[in-house]
Amino acid sequence: MSEYSTQQFDDRVLSWAERASKPRMDCFLAISHGDISALREHLSIYIPLLRELIDNNLSDGVHTLDWTWGQVGAVAIVAGATIEDNKDLRALYVPMLLNANSVTEMLHLTEDIFKEYALLVKKAKSKNQYSPVINSICTFVDNNLSAPLSSEYIAEKLHYSVSYILHKFKDEVGVPLSQYISDRKLDAATLMLRARVPICEIVEYLNYSSHSYFSYSFKKKFGITPAQYRDNSIPITPIEKTKLENMIESFNCYEYTNGRESTPKDSR
């Protein structure tokens, strides 16, 4: 490379760095706050800048994005994510980056991993926000979405009185326990719809009393029917696919009949 072309390259990178500095820091700040909505907005500016820098060079893309991901991981750890979570994310995403066949694929992976880091931070901050009792209730709900979840069921399983968990949950979280349960089930339903899980199976997995009640609850929260959401949704990310597989595996561990827990399924 001649001295002139080297100078041109240096000027181009310097110009890019100046333009990308604020969007990059905005993304990092959104991740440190666990703010998914703000992150999406900032990524819409930062991702095109990364594309401009990489300029269809896959080798440069791997090195640039791996370095960027490392910085994002460090931001997330400082904000509350665990080192183990960071290792798990990198173990999942870095091989896909190395095997990517286009810059577009690399940038899609970058969007996904940025959002996953923000979710890790959001989860860590919520755990620090609540008492151990509330954390145990939230964890129980999240891990047992196919169970006949009710305040009575949860109180019995966690050995608290019903009145205690109802009042404590509303005081700390700010919403009734029943609403939290409904929201978590519907959030799980959106993931399954994006993965094209049949609606009849979602109704069964999430222990809804009927297809019509599930559709009513879904439309009440999101303003559209489950089928409309499915047909207009984006595909799930690799880590969401892993989460979904684990979720469905947990659903298959137990059978529930008429709202009552029955014997575990034979997993042999």
TITIVO-993132 format. One record per residue: residue in one letter; x, y, z of N, C-alpha, C, CB in turn. Coordinates in pm, whole numbers, padded with zeros to 5 digits, always signed. Glycine has a CB too. Layout:
aXYZXYZXYZXYZ...
This chain:
m+00086-00119+00000+00000+00000+00000+00089+00124+00000-00097+00001+00124s+00065+00218-00092+00147+00338-00102+00121+00431+00015+00119+00411-00234e+00212+00529+00030+00196+00626+00140+00066+00703+00125+00316+00723+00144y+00033+00734-00003-00090+00810-00027-00214+00728+00010-00098+00854-00175s-00217+00604-00035-00334+00522-00005-00344+00491+00143-00329+00393-00085t-00230+00477+00209-00230+00455+00354-00290+00575+00425-00088+00428+00405q-00254+00696+00379-00309+00817+00438-00459+00826+00415-00239+00940+00380q-00502+00785+00293-00645+00786+00265-00719+00690+00360-00672+00746+00119f-00659+00572+00381-00720+00472+00469-00729+00527+00611-00640+00340+00468d-00620+00587+00661-00619+00643+00796-00724+00752+00811-00481+00697+00829d-00737+00837+00709-00836+00945+00714-00978+00888+00716-00818+01041+00595r-01000+00780+00638-01132+00720+00632-01171+00661+00767-01138+00613+00524v-01077+00589+00830-01104+00528+00959-01126+00635+01065-00989+00435+01000l-01046+00742+01060-01061+00851+01157-01197+00918+01142-00949+00953+01141s-01237+00941+01017-01368+01001+00993-01479+00911+01044-01387+01030+00843w-01464+00781+01019-01565+00686+01066-01572+00686+01218-01535+00544+01013a-01458+00684+01285-01454+00679+01431-01522+00800+01492-01309+00671+01480e-01504+00915+01431-01568+01036+01482-01720+01027+01469-01515+01160+01407r-01769+00975+01356-01913+00965+01334-01976+00854+01418-01942+00941+01187a-01898+00748+01443-01953+00632+01514-01943+00643+01665-01883+00508+01469s-01866+00740+01713-01839+00748+01857-01967+00761+01940-01747+00866+01885k-02053+00854+01904-02175+00875+01984-02272+00757+01972-02244+01003+01941p-02305+00710+01850-02395+00594+01843-02342+00472+01919-02418+00556+01698r-02211+00452+01914-02150+00340+01985-02168+00354+02135-02002+00329+01951m-02140+00472+02186-02154+00496+02330-02301+00492+02372-02092+00631+02368d-02390+00537+02285-02533+00529+02315-02577+00383+02329-02615+00598+02205c-02524+00296+02243-02556+00153+02254-02503+00097+02385-02496+00074+02135f-02380+00131+02417-02319+00082+02541-02398+00129+02663-02173+00127+02552l-02443+00255+02660-02518+00309+02772-02653+00239+02786-02540+00461+02755a-02718+00213+02673-02847+00143+02678-02830+00003+02734-02910+00136+02537i-02722-00065+02697-02693-00198+02750-02667-00192+02899-02573-00262+02677s-02593-00093+02943-02561-00081+03086-02685-00054+03170-02461+00031+03107h-02791+00000+03107-02918+00024+03177-03018-00090+03156-02979+00156+03130g-02983-00185+03069-03078-00291+03037-03198-00240+02961-03123-00360+03163d-03179-00134+02883-03289-00067+02814-03297-00118+02670-03271+00088+02816i-03382-00217+02645-03392-00280+02514-03449-00184+02411-03478-00405+02523s-03548-00106+02449-03612-00014+02356-03513+00090+02304-03730+00056+02422a-03438+00150+02396-03339+00251+02355-03229+00187+02271-03278+00320+02479l-03191+00065+02305-03086-00004+02230-03128-00025+02085-03052-00139+02295r-03252-00067+02063-03299-00086+01925-03285+00043+01844-03446-00134+01925e-03321+00154+01907-03312+00284+01838-03168+00317+01803-03372+00396+01927h-03075+00297+01897-02935+00331+01872-02870+00235+01773-02857+00332+02003l-02912+00108+01774-02857+00011+01679-02895+00047+01536-02907-00130+01712s-03010+00109+01519-03052+00146+01383-02956+00247+01321-03194+00204+01386i-02878+00316+01404-02778+00412+01356-02639+00347+01353-02776+00538+01445y-02608+00267+01454-02473+00212+01468-02445+00098+01370-02453+00163+01610i-02543+00011+01345-02521-00103+01257-02483-00060+01114-02647-00190+01252p-02552+00039+01053-02508+00084+00920-02366+00139+00921-02603+00191+00868l-02324+00200+01031-02187+00250+01040-02087+00135+01045-02171+00339+01163l-02122+00028+01115-02035-00090+01117-02025-00151+00977-02089-00195+01218r-02136-00153+00906-02133-00205+00769-02039-00123+00682-02275-00206+00708e-02045+00007+00699-01958+00097+00622-01811+00070+00653-01991+00244+00653l-01779+00047+00778-01640+00023+00817-01589-00110+00762-01626+00025+00970i-01669-00214+00774-01626-00347+00731-01616-00354+00579-01724-00455+00781d-01710-00288+00510-01702-00273+00364-01686-00407+00292-01586-00182+00329n-01770-00505+00329-01774-00636+00262-01647-00718+00276-01802-00616+00117n-01563-00684+00371-01443-00764+00397-01472-00856+00516-01317-00673+00425l-01494-00986+00489-01534-01077+00595-01426-01093+00701-01568-01213+00536s-01301-01094+00659-01192-01109+00755-01186-00990+00849-01058-01125+00682d-01195-00869+00793-01198-00750+00878-01322-00750+00967-01195-00622+00792g-01433-00802+00913-01556-00806+00990-01545-00891+01114-01668-00855+00905v-01482-01008+01100-01464-01097+01214-01385-01028+01324-01394-01227+01171h-01272-00969+01287-01186-00906+01388-01254-00784+01450-01053-00865+01326t-01316-00701+01367-01381-00579+01417-01496-00612+01511-01433-00494+01300l-01580-00707+01470-01698-00738+01549-01663-00817+01675-01799-00815+01466d-01567-00906+01666-01526-00980+01786-01470-00883+01891-01421-01088+01751w-01394-00786+01847-01340-00684+01938-01455-00601+01998-01239-00591+01864t-01551-00564+01914-01666-00486+01961-01748-00567+02061-01755-00444+01842w-01771-00695+02031-01846-00781+02122-01776-00792+02257-01866-00920+02061g-01643-00799+02254-01568-00805+02380-01591-00682+02465-01419-00821+02351q-01595-00566+02401-01622-00442+02474-01763-00442+02533-01602-00321+02382v-01859-00487+02454-01998-00492+02501-02010-00587+02620-02092-00536+02386g-01941-00701+02612-01943-00796+02723-01888-00734+02850-01863-00920+02687a-01781-00656+02837-01723-00590+02954-01821-00490+03014-01591-00520+02915v-01892-00415+02928-01992-00319+02975-02102-00392+03052-02053-00241+02856a-02148-00505+02996-02256-00580+03060-02213-00636+03196-02301-00694+02970i-02090-00684+03205-02040-00739+03333-02033-00630+03439-01901-00803+03314v-01983-00514+03402-01976-00402+03497-02117-00363+03542-01904-00280+03432a-02215-00377+03453-02354-00337+03484-02431-00444+03560-02428-00305+03357g-02370-00562+03580-02437-00662+03662-02445-00802+03606-02570-00617+03689a-02419-00819+03475-02420-00953+03418-02303-01034+03474-02413-00947+03262t-02316-01164+03476-02211-01248+03532-02108-01285+03426-02271-01374+03594i-01989-01318+03472-01883-01363+03381-01926-01492+03311-01749-01385+03458e-01996-01579+03385-02042-01706+03327-02140-01680+03213-02108-01794+03435d-02232-01584+03231-02327-01550+03125-02254-01498+03002-02429-01446+03174n-02151-01417+03025-02072-01363+02914-02003-01476+02838-01967-01263+02967k-01947-01571+02911-01881-01685+02846-01981-01767+02765-01813-01774+02950d-02100-01786+02821-02202-01864+02750-02245-01796+02620-02324-01885+02840l-02263-01663+02626-02303-01590+02505-02194-01600+02398-02332-01443+02538r-02071-01580+02438-01961-01584+02342-01943-01725+02285-01830-01537+02408a-01962-01825+02370-01950-01963+02323-02055-01995+02217-01963-02060+02439l-02171-01930+02227-02278-01953+02130-02257-01871+02004-02413-01920+02192y-02220-01743+02018-02219-01651+01906-02088-01646+01827-02251-01516+01955v-01973-01657+01893-01846-01644+01822-01830-01748+01711-01730-01655+01920p-01864-01877+01736-01854-01973+01625-01942-01935+01506-01892-02111+01673m-02059-01878+01532-02146-01836+01423-02085-01717+01349-02286-01799+01476l-02017-01630+01421-01948-01518+01356-01837-01569+01265-01891-01421+01461l-01760-01664+01314-01649-01719+01236-01699-01791+01110-01567-01816+01320n-01818-01846+01116-01873-01922+01003-01970-01842+00918-01941-02046+01053a-01986-01714+00949-02081-01631+00872-02036-01619+00727-02093-01490+00936n-02134-01618+00638-02104-01615+00494-02119-01476+00432-02194-01711+00422s-02162-01381+00512-02179-01246+00458-02170-01145+00571-02313-01232+00383v-02144-01020+00534-02140-00911+00632-02280-00892+00692-02090-00779+00567t-02383-00908+00611-02520-00894+00661-02547-00993+00773-02621-00915+00547e-02503-01117+00755-02521-01218+00860-02444-01179+00986-02473-01356+00810m-02323-01128+00969-02242-01084+01083-02311-00972+01160-02105-01036+01036l-02371-00879+01087-02435-00765+01152-02565-00807+01221-02462-00655+01051h-02635-00904+01165-02753-00957+01234-02712-01022+01367-02827-01061+01144l-02603-01096+01365-02552-01157+01488-02513-01049+01590-02431-01247+01458t-02457-00940+01540-02417-00830+01630-02540-00767+01696-02338-00722+01552e-02645-00744+01619-02769-00693+01679-02822-00787+01785-02875-00671+01571d-02820-00916+01754-02873-01015+01847-02793-01019+01976-02873-01154+01783i-02661-01020+01966-02580-01034+02088-02586-00906+02171-02433-01068+02052f-02596-00790+02107-02614-00665+02182-02742-00673+02266-02619-00543+02086k-02851-00720+02203-02979-00729+02273-02974-00833+02385-03091-00765+02174e-02902-00943+02362-02889-01045+02466-02814-00991+02587-02818-01169+02411y-02710-00912+02563-02637-00851+02675-02727-00754+02752-02511-00776+02623a-02808-00678+02681-02901-00587+02748-03002-00664+02833-02975-00499+02646l-03048-00777+02782-03141-00860+02858-03076-00916+02984-03193-00975+02771l-02950-00957+02974-02878-01006+03091-02868-00899+03199-02738-01054+03052v-02838-00777+03156-02827-00666+03252-02963-00636+03314-02770-00540+03182k-03066-00635+03230-03201-00609+03281-03241-00713+03384-03303-00608+03166k-03211-00839+03358-03243-00946+03451-03166-00930+03581-03212-01083+03387a-03037-00895+03571-02955-00877+03692-03006-00762+03776-02809-00854+03654k-03045-00654+03711-03094-00537+03786-03227-00568+03856-03110-00417+03693s-03314-00646+03790-03442-00679+03853-03423-00767+03975-03534-00749+03752k-03323-00856+03971-03296-00940+04087-03249-00857+04205-03192-01046+04052n-03168-00758+04176-03117-00672+04284-03224-00578+04338-02998-00592+04234q-03330-00561+04262-03434-00465+04298-03530-00520+04404-03512-00424+04174y-03548-00653+04404-03650-00713+04489-03591-00796+04602-03741-00800+04405s-03675-00826+04700-03635-00908+04815-03619-01053+04772-03738-00896+04930p-03551-01135+04853-03537-01278+04821-03671-01348+04803-03457-01347+04929v-03770-01309+04881-03902-01372+04868-03961-01346+04730-03998-01320+04977i-03956-01222+04685-04012-01188+04554-03931-01254+04443-04015-01036+04535n-03798-01255+04458-03715-01322+04358-03750-01470+04348-03567-01305+04392s-03777-01533+04463-03811-01675+04460-03946-01697+04390-03816-01732+04603i-04041-01606+04411-04171-01617+04344-04155-01600+04193-04270-01512+04400c-04080-01498+04153-04060-01472+04010-03989-01590+03943-03978-01343+03990t-03887-01642+04011-03813-01756+03955-03904-01877+03943-03692-01789+04043f-03988-01900+04045-04079-02014+04041-04175-02002+03924-04156-02026+04172v-04232-01882+03906-04324-01860+03794-04254-01883+03661-04383-01718+03799d-04135-01824+03646-04062-01835+03519-04025-01978+03486-03937-01750+03524n-04001-02060+03589-03959-02198+03567-04075-02296+03560-03865-02239+03676n-04198-02248+03581-04313-02339+03588-04433-02285+03511-04351-02365+03733l-04407-02231+03393-04515-02168+03316-04621-02266+03269-04457-02096+03198s-04589-02393+03266-04690-02491+03225-04772-02543+03342-04623-02607+03154a-04737-02501+03463-04810-02545+03582-04940-02466+03595-04722-02527+03710p-05033-02516+03676-05158-02443+03701-05133-02328+03798-05268-02539+03758l-05061-02227+03751-05015-02120+03838-05131-02037+03893-04919-02030+03763s-05131-02022+04024-05226-01937+04095-05159-01898+04225-05365-02010+04120s-05214-01800+04294-05155-01759+04421-05157-01874+04520-05229-01637+04479e-05262-01955+04519-05272-02068+04611-05166-02173+04579-05413-02131+04604y-05149-02201+04449-05051-02302+04407-04909-02258+04445-05060-02326+04255i-04877-02133+04416-04742-02081+04444-04717-02076+04595-04724-01941+04383a-04816-02031+04671-04800-02024+04817-04774-02163+04875-04925-01962+04882e-04846-02261+04824-04827-02398+04874-04688-02450+04841-04933-02492+04814k-04642-02428+04719-04513-02480+04676-04396-02411+04747-04498-02465+04527l-04412-02281+04777-04303-02205+04839-04320-02190+04990-04294-02068+04775h-04428-02246+05043-04451-02250+05187-04471-02110+05248-04335-02318+05256y-04554-02031+05179-04596-01902+05232-04748-01901+05238-04542-01785+05144s-04803-01805+05311-04948-01789+05309-04987-01711+05184-04999-01717+05438v-05108-01734+05137-05156-01667+05017-05160-01516+05037-05294-01719+04978s-05213-01472+05148-05225-01328+05172-05088-01261+05177-05300-01302+05302y-04990-01333+05233-04854-01276+05244-04794-01251+05106-04762-01371+05325i-04799-01351+05018-04735-01331+04887-04812-01232+04801-04722-01466+04814l-04945-01228+04816-05023-01132+04736-04989-00989+04774-05173-01158+04754h-04987-00960+04903-04958-00823+04948-04812-00785+04923-04991-00809+05097k-04721-00877+04951-04579-00846+04934-04544-00826+04787-04491-00957+04994f-04602-00909+04700-04574-00896+04558-04624-00763+04504-04637-01012+04480k-04747-00728+04539-04803-00600+04490-04724-00482+04544-04951-00587+04530d-04682-00489+04670-04606-00379+04730-04472-00358+04662-04585-00405+04879e-04401-00468+04632-04266-00455+04577-04264-00439+04425-04184-00576+04615v-04344-00519+04356-04339-00519+04210-04429-00412+04150-04379-00656+04157g-04536-00381+04220-04626-00275+04173-04740-00324+04088-04549-00175+04097v-04744-00455+04061-04856-00513+03986-04903-00637+04061-04816-00548+03838p-05028-00679+04044-05074-00801+04110-04998-00923+04059-05225-00820+04088l-04986-01024+04144-04918-01147+04105-04986-01209+03983-04917-01247+04222s-05118-01204+03978-05191-01262+03865-05151-01196+03733-05341-01249+03886q-05126-01066+03736-05085-00996+03614-04944-01038+03573-05091-00844+03633y-04856-01054+03671-04720-01098+03641-04722-01235+03575-04633-01102+03770i-04803-01326+03631-04814-01461+03575-04865-01454+03431-04908-01548+03661s-04970-01375+03409-05026-01361+03275-04923-01304+03177-05151-01270+03278d-04850-01200+03221-04751-01136+03134-04639-01234+03098-04692-01012+03201r-04593-01313+03195-04484-01406+03167-04530-01516+03071-04432-01468+03297k-04653-01563+03087-04704-01664+02995-04718-01606+02853-04839-01718+03044l-04766-01485+02843-04784-01425+02712-04649-01393+02647-04868-01298+02723d-04551-01354+02727-04416-01333+02672-04360-01464+02618-04321-01275+02782a-04383-01574+02690-04340-01705+02642-04414-01742+02514-04363-01812+02750a-04541-01705+02508-04621-01734+02389-04566-01662+02266-04767-01694+02412t-04520-01538+02283-04464-01465+02168-04340-01535+02114-04430-01320+02207l-04258-01587+02204-04138-01659+02160-04176-01784+02081-04051-01698+02282m-04276-01858+02131-04318-01979+02062-04385-01947+01928-04414-02058+02150l-04459-01838+01923-04521-01798+01796-04415-01762+01693-04616-01680+01817r-04310-01693+01736-04202-01657+01644-04129-01780+01594-04104-01562+01712a-04130-01888+01675-04068-02014+01635-04164-02103+01559-04015-02087+01757r-04285-02051+01530-04388-02123+01456-04437-02248+01528-04336-02162+01320v-04439-02245+01661-04502-02353+01736-04653-02341+01715-04466-02345+01890p-04723-02448+01681-04868-02440+01659-04941-02383+01779-04924-02578+01625i-05043-02301+01752-05115-02233+01860-05180-02333+01955-05221-02140+01801c-05230-02443+01901-05293-02543+01989-05192-02600+02088-05353-02657+01905e-05066-02613+02046-04962-02663+02137-04925-02557+02240-04837-02705+02057i-04926-02429+02200-04897-02321+02295-05002-02319+02405-04891-02185+02222v-05127-02334+02367-05237-02337+02464-05214-02449+02565-05373-02355+02392e-05170-02564+02516-05147-02679+02604-05024-02657+02690-05132-02807+02523y-04914-02613+02629-04790-02591+02702-04807-02493+02817-04681-02542+02608l-04881-02386+02791-04894-02279+02890-05017-02294+02978-04899-02145+02820n-05082-02408+02966-05191-02444+03058-05308-02345+03055-05136-02454+03198y-05340-02296+02932-05459-02212+02919-05583-02301+02918-05452-02126+02790s-05692-02249+02969-05814-02329+02980-05877-02357+02844-05915-02258+03068s-05851-02267+02746-05907-02287+02613-05832-02202+02511-06057-02254+02611h-05848-02239+02384-05789-02162+02275-05845-02021+02274-05815-02232+02139s-05977-02009+02296-06041-01877+02290-05992-01786+02402-06194-01892+02298y-05969-01842+02522-05922-01758+02633-05779-01712+02608-05930-01836+02767f-05696-01800+02550-05560-01759+02515-05562-01646+02413-05480-01879+02460s-05645-01660+02311-05654-01556+02206-05704-01425+02264-05746-01602+02092y-05804-01434+02354-05857-01313+02419-05749-01243+02501-05978-01349+02509s-05673-01319+02581-05568-01263+02665-05457-01202+02581-05511-01370+02758f-05421-01271+02473-05313-01223+02386-05352-01092+02319-05279-01329+02281k-05474-01087+02264-05517-00966+02195-05535-00850+02294-05647-00991+02119k-05575-00880+02414-05593-00775+02515-05461-00707+02546-05654-00833+02643k-05352-00785+02548-05221-00727+02581-05154-00664+02460-05131-00833+02640f-05158-00733+02344-05079-00689+02229-05160-00621+02119-05008-00807+02170g-05293-00627+02128-05376-00558+02030-05397-00633+01901-05316-00428+01999i-05339-00751+01886-05358-00834+01767-05375-00979+01811-05238-00820+01669t-05423-01062+01721-05442-01203+01755-05309-01277+01751-05542-01268+01659p-05300-01393+01813-05176-01473+01806-05136-01503+01661-05194-01605+01882a-05231-01534+01576-05199-01566+01437-05142-01444+01365-05323-01616+01363q-05199-01327+01390-05147-01204+01329-05006-01174+01377-05239-01086+01361y-04981-01196+01506-04847-01175+01560-04748-01269+01494-04845-01195+01713r-04785-01397+01484-04697-01497+01424-04662-01462+01280-04763-01636+01429d-04761-01420+01204-04740-01395+01061-04657-01270+01034-04872-01382+00992n-04646-01182+01133-04571-01057+01113-04449-01046+01202-04662-00938+01138s-04409-01156+01265-04299-01151+01361-04165-01181+01296-04324-01248+01475i-04058-01139+01364-03923-01169+01318-03881-01306+01371-03822-01058+01363p-03790-01376+01302-03745-01508+01349-03674-01496+01484-03650-01572+01246i-03674-01606+01559-03605-01605+01688-03454-01609+01667-03650-01724+01775t-03380-01555+01764-03234-01556+01760-03183-01693+01805-03175-01443+01851p-03056-01723+01781-03001-01852+01824-03016-01877+01973-02856-01861+01788i-02991-01775+02053-03001-01797+02198-03147-01810+02240-02933-01682+02275e-03238-01742+02169-03380-01759+02197-03425-01900+02161-03464-01655+02118k-03366-01956+02056-03398-02093+02019-03357-02190+02130-03328-02131+01887t-03238-02166+02188-03192-02250+02299-03284-02236+02419-03048-02214+02338k-03324-02111+02449-03417-02088+02560-03549-02159+02537-03442-01937+02579l-03598-02153+02413-03725-02216+02381-03716-02368+02396-03769-02180+02239e-03606-02425+02350-03587-02570+02362-03586-02612+02509-03457-02614+02294n-03517-02534+02591-03513-02564+02735-03652-02547+02799-03412-02472+02807m-03724-02445+02753-03857-02419+02806-03951-02536+02775-03914-02288+02749i-03950-02579+02649-04039-02687+02608-03999-02819+02676-04036-02704+02455e-03871-02838+02696-03825-02958+02768-03880-02959+02910-03671-02965+02771s-03881-02841+02974-03936-02833+03110-04086-02855+03109-03903-02697+03174f-04154-02807+03004-04297-02829+02992-04329-02979+02984-04353-02757+02868n-04241-03053+02920-04264-03195+02898-04233-03281+03020-04183-03242+02783c-04181-03220+03126-04144-03297+03245-04266-03340+03326-04051-03216+03333y-04373-03261+03317-04493-03291+03396-04617-03284+03311-04504-03196+03514e-04716-03359+03351-04848-03351+03290-04943-03285+03390-04900-03492+03249y-05035-03203+03338-05134-03139+03423-05273-03172+03369-05112-02984+03431t-05360-03210+03455-05494-03249+03413-05598-03175+03495-05513-03402+03426n-05683-03100+03425-05791-03026+03492-05739-02936+03604-05894-03123+03548g-05623-02874+03576-05569-02779+03674-05501-02845+03792-05677-02692+03724r-05483-02979+03789-05419-03045+03903-05293-03116+03854-05516-03146+03971e-05189-03107+03934-05063-03167+03896-05073-03318+03903-04950-03117+03986s-05022-03386+03802-05022-03531+03802-04879-03582+03804-05097-03585+03680t-04859-03708+03778-04726-03768+03789-04634-03719+03678-04736-03920+03786p-04502-03717+03707-04407-03677+03602-04412-03774+03486-04264-03668+03657k-04388-03721+03367-04381-03809+03252-04256-03895+03261-04382-03728+03123d-04263-04015+03209-04149-04104+03206-04050-04053+03101-04193-04250+03177s-03934-04012+03144-03835-03953+03053-03735-04055+03002-03762-03840+03123r-03755-04182+03039-03660-04283+02994-03670-04305+02844-03682-04415+03068
